[in-house]
Amino acid sequence: MSNKFILLLISLIAAVFISGCIDVTKTPVQTAGQALIPTTGLPPGFTYMGTNNNADPMDIGGKLFNYTEGVYRKSGDDFEIYIQVIGTETPGALLEQYKSDIKKKLGDRYNPFEDISLNGHPATKIADFTVMNGQPKTVYRISWVTEKSMVIVGESSDFQEVKDLATATGH
């Protein structure tokens, strides 16, 4: 073989390898997350809109994580509410990093976390503030871990909506 052919072959292999490394964030999410995305048996007024396995990766602690996302709408609301499931071998550590990221964003203004119980296991209620229609509003999320996942439900200005949807996961 000629040196030009070998160089071309190495260049092609390198290009394929590099492009594969750059696009790692679009690899399929572990299907374990699907089990935590309820499609039936939803709380009254909720409609399952679909599941997104190709959402932009979530940045937690400077690392990008793929996740499975269930999309829901409550009748009468113009806003969607989500269940996001991140498959990981260390869900407890990931939740602590997620909470640390939120705390860094808020500084010492207030503590947004409250320990709650959900479906018989510990979870964290997260309260944050945003502006909706020119008015300050409190928005809520709930997060918890399973054996191989971190789950985030929310956000909504109605905590009961978030809790009802989180309860529907059965986990």
Secondary structure by P-SEA (a helix, b strand, c coil): ccaaaaaaaaaaaaaaaaaaaaacccccccccccccccccccccccccccccccccccccccbbbbbbbbbbbcccccbbbbbbbbbcccaaaaaaaaaaaaaaaaccccccbbbbbcccbbbbbbbbbbbcccbbbbbbbbbbccccccccccccccaaaaaaaaaaccc
